[in-house]
Amino acid sequence: MTTQFRIEKDSLGEGQVPCDALYGVQTVRAAQNFPITHLRTHPAMIRSLGMIKKACAMANHECGHLDDERTGYIIAACDEIIQGKLDCWFITDVIQGGAGTSTNMNANEVVANRAAQLAGKALGVYDYIHPNDHVNFGQSTNDVFPTAGKLTALFLVEDLLEELMLLQEALLDKSIEFNDVIKLGRTHLQDAVPIRMGQEFHAFATAIVRDIRRIKMAFSNLKSVNMGATAVGTGINTDERYKRICVKHLCDITQIELTSARDLIDGTRNVDPFVFAHASLKTLCVSLSKMCNDLRLMASGPKTGLAEIVLPARQPGSSIMPGKVNPVIPEVCNQVCFQVFGNDVTITKAAEAGQMELNVFEPVLFFNLFQSIDLLRNACHTLRIHAVMGIQANTEHCKEVMENSLGTATALAPHIGYAQASRMAKLALKENRKLKELILENGLMSKDKLEEVLNIREMTRAGIPGMHKKSKKQTGR
């Protein structure tokens, strides 16, 4: 089937546009100029643009710069964009030159053409509703695009936060389930002192709580927008009332408590709030990746590793080794974290490379920010569903390791001294004997006292093992 084209004009001349396309010639030029990732505008970004164009139309109407009829058609077109009905007409590449102008004009052209279509007018004519003169009135890419980026990040992060809260709850459930499972703690990957597995999972959950708080705080800075700044932050070509009215309508449309930037020039030229927001995601990845490392170590084996836990078997682990099962879910979460670490470098460089009154590198900044949020949301979901919720404790193995370990020697130090406890531990290791036997054999402690001191559960809480009962009696507890 042969594609039919219409001819449109812009400041550079004529260009061919598919006859049925809701975009126009400037969008076509962008598609030709930037065949970079072959990834189109994020759906959430498209909705954000629709919300902004709607708010701007309402503000311009209220300020007397847009008549009732055109306003109605523009709002109707924007509503369809917000509902996701026109996504297919947003064709610009996510990485583009021009500081986002291509994406902004893509939105302007789609709104203008769809509004004209609703009014019964021909596509691509623009004598009734013009992409620049009507849809983009009082605006610039330099305030529309960063505001759309902020809205998109705020929308996307809500889903991530929801997944994080569910993951934290799943970890807390496991901390309760594993509260009575006592295992050997490890520092430097060497045997340390006893710890309850429930305590470890509670620590995992606590770290996630901190990350949730950090993310909420960091992303709240994105609620300050620079609508009305236009080209360089001075507000040229905007009605004096426009900024206040536009932000008010945008708050109503988005249901987000947005504020107008106190300094529109700062809000236009600097993008450090995005760097700070993404840094909170990078910090989350430190916690997540460390936890996944621990889970893989705890599940290592099943015969020659730590084998403290059993992760759900999700798929055969080898094309050559029969019966092998790998910790694929923690592994994929690790890889997501690595990707986010890389995205953080890109965002940092993009933010730093801005010059004078504008940062022209927001397209790649937003691409990496949105990707990080999406990847982390998916990773947290699969980690919770396919790993954490199905983890089983290898209780008997943990108990056996504890009984044969020398980690309990630490509890002896307050009673027989560090040097003596160290000597007994080294002797037990050298002669491959149990620590209890050597303590009794050397007459260093009575059997009853030794049992009290080497109570492994007592070792998993604060205090001096073997002195808990005495201290409680002395304090009347």
N, C-alpha and C positions, 0 to 999 in steps of 0.2 A: 504493500500500500504506500503510495507516494504522499509524503507530507506536504500539505499546502501551507504557504507562508504569507504573512502580511508584512508590509514595509513600515517600519517606524523610524522616526528621526530623533536624534539627541544632539548635543553640542558638537559631537565628533562626526556627525553625518548620518547616513542611513544604515539600517541593519535589518536582516530578516528575522522574523519571529513566527513560530508556528501559529497558524490561524486561531486555534482554540486555546492557546496559552493565556493564562491570567497574568503571567509576568510580561515584561516588556524588553526593549532593546538593551537597556543598561544591565539587566540581569543576564541577557544573552552574552554580552561582552564579558561579564564576570565569569560565566561558565567557560568561555573560550580562553580566558586569560589564566585561570587557576585550576587546571586539571591536576591537583596536587594529591589529595588523599582519596578522592572519589567518595568522600563521606559528606553528606549534606547537613544542613543546619539541624541541631538537636531539636526534637519535637517540643521539648519544654521551652526552648529558646523561641521557637515559632509562636507558641502561646503567649510568652512574655511580650513579644513584639506586638501581637494582636491587642493585648491589654493596654500597652503604651499608646498605640495609635488610636484606640478607642478613647482613652483618657484625654489625649491631646485634642481630638475632635470635639469632645464635650467641653473642654476648656476654651477652645477657639470659638465655639458656638456661644458660650456664656459671655465671652468677651466681645461678641459682636462681629467676629471675623469669618464666620461660616454660617450660611443660612440654614433654616430648618430642614429643607428638603435634602440638601447635600449631606448635612450632618446625619440624618436618618439613614441614608444609604451607606455612608461610611461606617456607621456604628453596626449596621446589619452585616456588612462584610467582615468587620473585625470580630463580631460574635462567631461567625463561621470559622474564622482562623482560631479563635480561642477554643472552639469545640473540636478542633483537629480535622475539620472537613476539607481544608485546602492545603494540607501538608505537601501534597505532590507537586505543588507549584513553587515550592521553595527549593531552588536547585543550586544555590551557590555553595562552593566548597568551604568546609569549616576553617581551612587555613587559606588566607587570602591577603593580598596587599590592600592598602587603602584604609586601614583602621576600622574595617567593618562597613564601609560605605556600600559595598556590594550587597551585603545582607540587608542593610537598611533600605536600599533602593528596591531590592527584591520585594520587601514588605510593602513599600509604598506603591509599587506597580501592581501587586496582587490586590491590595485594598482598592486602588483606583479602578482597576479593570472589573473586579467583582462588583463594586458599587455601581459602576456604569452599566454592567450587565443586568443588575437588579432593577435599574432605572429604565431598562429597555434600550440602552445605547450600544453602539458598536464597540468592540474591543480595540484597544490600541489607538483610539482617536484622541482622547484626553481633553477635548474642548469643553466637556461638562464637568468632569472631575479629574484634576491633574495630579499626578504622583507628588510633584514638588509644591505646586501652588496651593493645593488643598489638603492632601493627606499629610504632607511634611511641613505644613505651615507652622512657624514658631519653633521649629526643631532643627537639629543637626544630627548627623551620625554621632557626633562627639558627645551628645547627651543621651540620645536614644540607645545607642549600642551598649555603653557601660551600664546604663540602667537596666536594660534587658538582661545583661550578664548577671547583675546582682539578683534580679528577680528569679532568674533560672536557678542560680545556686541556692537561693533560699527555698525554692520549691523542692529541688532535688534532695537537699540535705534533710528535709523532714522524713523522707522514706529511709534514709540512712540511719537517722536517730532512732526511728522505730525499730529497725533491725538490731541496732546496738542494745536497746533496752530489752528486747527479747533474748538476745545472746547473753546479756548479763543475768537475766532471770534463769536461763538454762544452766549457767555456771553456778548460780546460787543453789539451784535444785541439786546439782551434783555435789556441792559442798556438804549439803545435809545428808545425802545418800552415802557419801564416803566419810562421814565424820568419825566412824569407828575403825576405819582402815588405817592402821599405823604402818608406816614405811620408813625407810632410811632417807633422811635428807642428804643432799649433796652440795658441796661447794667445790669449785675448781674441778668438777666432775669426779671428785673423790668422796669417799664415805665421810659423812659428817655426823649429825645427831638425829634422833627420831623426830618425825613430823607426821601429823595426820594428813592423809590425802585430802580430806575435807578442807583443811586449812589452806592447802595449795590452791584448790579450786576457788575458795573464797577470795584468795589474793588475786586470782585471775579476774574475778568479778569486780573487785575493788578498783583495779586498774581501768576497767571499762567504764565504771562510774565516773572516774576522773576525766576520761576522754570525752564522755558525753557532755560534761560540764564545760570543758575547754572548747568543744566544737560549738556549743550553743553561744558561748560568750564571743568567740571569734567571728562567727557568722552574723551575729547581731549588728556588727559594724557595717554590714552590707545594706542595712536598712536606710542609710543616708544616701540619697540620690541627687543627681545634678541636673534634673530636668529643668529646662529654662536657661541653661548655660549657653546653649547653641555652640557656636564655633570654638571659642577659646575660653569661655567662662564668663564673658562680659554681658551675655544676654542680648546681644544685638538681634534685632528683628523680632523681638517678643514684646507683647503687651506687658505693662508693668504688673497687671493682675494675674497674668498667665501662670507664672511659676506656682504660686500658692494654690490656684484653682486646679491646675493639672495634677499636682501631688495629692490634693484632697480626693479627686476622682480616682486616681490610681490606687489610693488606699482602699477606697470602697470596692473597686473592681478586684483587687488582689486579695483583700482581707488580710493585708499585712500593714502593720503600723509603721509606715515609711515617714521619713522626715526629709526636708529639703536641706541640702548641704549648706552649712553656714557660709562657707567660702566656695563659691561655684568655680572659681579659677583653680583652686586646689582640687576640688572634686572632679575636674576635667583633666588635669594634667597628671595627677598622681593615682596610682592603682595599688598602693601598698596594702589597703584593706584586703585585697584578694590574696596577697602574699601571706598575710597573717592568718586568713581563713584556711588557706591550704596547709599552712604549717601545723594547724591543729589536726588535719587529716594525716600528715606525715607522722605526727606524734602518736596518733592512734595506731598507725602501722607499726611503729616500734613495739607497742604493747602487743598487738595482734601477732606479729611475726615471732616475737619472743615466746609467746604462749604456744604457738604452733611448733616452734623448735622443741619446747619442753614436752609437748604431747607426743611428738615423734620419738623423742628419747625415751619417754616413759613406756611407749608401746614397742620399743625396739626388741627384736627377737625373731620369732617367739621363744626360741630355745637358748640362744646365746647372748641375748641382750638384757636390758633391765626388766622387760616384760611385766611391768607393774600394772599396766592397764591394757585392755583390748579395745582397739578402735573397730567400729563397724566395718565389715568387709564390703567394699563397694564394687570391686572389679578384680579379675585376675591380674597379678602383678608382673607377670613376665611372659614373654613369647617363647622362652626357652626353659625356664625353671618351673616345673610343675608344682602347683600348690602354693606358690609364693603370692602373698598379698601385701601391697604397699600402702602406706599412709597417704593416699592420694589427695584427700580433702585438706589436711593441714598443708600439704605441699602446694596445692593450688592457691591457698590463702597466702602462703609465703610469697609466691610469685606476684600476686596482686600487690602486695606490699612493696616488692622491689620496683614494680611499675610506678607506683605512687611516689616512691623516692626519686625516680627519674623525672617524673612530672614536676616534682617540686623544684628541681634544678631548672627546668625549662621555664616555669612560672617566675622564678627568681630572676632569671636572665631577661625575660620579656619585660618584667616590671622595671628593672634597672636600666634597660636600653631606651626608655622613653626620652624624648628630647623636647625641651621648651614647653609649649602649652598643651601638648597632646602625646599620649602613648599610642603609637600606631601598631603595637604588637598585641593588642587585646585579642584578636582572633585566635592565635595559638595559645594565649593564656587561658581563654575560656575553654578551648578544646581540651586542654589538659586538666583544668579544674573540673569540668563536667565529667570527663572520663574517670577521674579519681573517685568522685562521689558515686558514680554508677558502679564502678568495679568493686568498691568497698561495700556498697549495699548488697551486691550479689554474693560477694565473698562471705560476708557475715551471715547471710541467709543459709548458704550451703554448709558453712562450718557448723552452724547450730543444728540444722536439720539432719545432715548426713554424717556428722561426727559427734559433737558434744552430747546430744541427747541420747546417743546409743552407746556411750563409753561404759565399759564394765571394768570394775576393779579386780585385779588378780590377787584377791585377799590372802589366800594361803601362801602364795609365792612371796608376797611382801612380808608375811609373818616369818617365813623360813629364812629370808635374807636378814631380817632383823635379829633373829636368834643366833645367827652365825657371824654377825658383824662385830666390829670393835668400836662402833659408834657410841656405845653406851659407856665407854671409858670416861667420857667427859663428866658424867654424873658422879664418878668416883672422886674426882679431884677435890671437892670441898671436904671430903671425909678422910682421904688418905694422902692428900697432897698431889700436886700436879706431877712431880718427878716420879713418885711411886706409881701413879696411875699410868703414866707414859711407859714406864718400865714393864708393867704388867701387860699393856696393850702390845708392845713390841714382842714380848715373850710369847704371847698367845698367837701372834701372827707367825713367828718363827717356828714354833712347835706345832702349829695347826691345832691348837686346843681352844676350848671355850674359856672366855675371860672369867666367868663365875668360878670354874674349877680352880684356876690359879689363885684367885683372891682367897678362897677358902683354904686351899692347900698351904698358902703362905701365912695364914692366920691373920690377915689384915682386917677382917670384918666377920662378925657372926653371920650365920646363915639367915636368920630372921631380918637382921639389919640390911644384909646384902639384897634380899628380896625386895625390901622396901625401897632401897636406893635405886635398884635397877628396874623399877616399875616403869615400863616404857611409856605408858600413858601419862604418868606424872612428868616425864621428860618433855612432853609436848605442850606444856603450859609454863607460864612464868613461875619462878621460884627455884628453890634448891631441892632436888629430889631427895627424899628421906627426911626432910625437915618440915614438910607441909603440915603434918599432924601437930607437931610441936608448936609451930607458929600460930596455927589456928587456936590451940589451947591457951597460948599465952595472950592472944588478943581477944579471947572470949568468943571467937567465931565458931 
